[in-house]
């Protein structure tokens, strides 16, 4: 497998920020100002941006769970 950068975006990083990549061609990014962003993994196209109201200290997995329980965006994973 050859790893090379396909696209790049600003934001994230630092304490409480980060990304999660899924097998379904999605990248979720948490930005420290409380936004949860979803991108297509192959092209980097922004698919969704949600202001969660949660700032710092929580990674993408926690934000996805919080967003799905309160706003139910169509791309959010469902609880099993």
N, C-alpha and C positions, 0 to 999 in steps of 0.2 A: 504494500500500500504506500503510495506517495502522498505525503501531506504537504499541501501548499495553500496559502491564503487565497480565498476566492473573493472575499469582500471584507470591508471593515466599516465600523460605525463608531461614533463618539459615545461617551457616557459609560456608566457602570464602573466596575472596579472599586477599589477602596473597601472599607468596612461595610458589610451589608449588601454589596453589589455582586453581580456575577451573571453567569449564563448557564442554561441547561439546553442540551440538544437532544432531540427525539429522533427515533427511527422514521417518523412520519414527515420528515423534511421541515421541521420547525425548530427555531432557536428562540428561546425565551430569555429576555434580558431584564434584570432588575437594575434600576438606576436609583441612587441614594435619595433623590427627591420624592420617592414614593411611586414612581411610574413602573408599570410592568409592560414591556414591549414584546411583540411577537413578530418574527421575521421568517421568510422562506429561507431555508438553509442553503439552497443551491444558488439563489440570486441575491439574497440580502434585501429583498423587497419587504418594506414594513407592512404587516398585515393588520396589526392592532396596537393600540396604545391605551392603557387604562391607568387612571390615577387611583391608586389603592388607598391613599390616605395613611399608609404605613411607611414610616421613614426610618432607614438604617436598621441594622441588626438582624434582618431577615433575608434569607436567600431566595432565589427564584421558586423553589418548590413550595415554600411556605406562602408566598404571594399568590401562586397559581391556585392553591387550595383556598385561600381567603377570597380571591376574586371569584372563583367558581361558586362559592357558597352564597355570595352576596349579589352578584350581577348575572351569573350564568351565561357568560359569552359563549358563542357557538363553538369556539375552538378549545374550550377548557376541557381537561380530562374529567371523566365521570367517575364518581366513587363506585367501587365494586362491592 
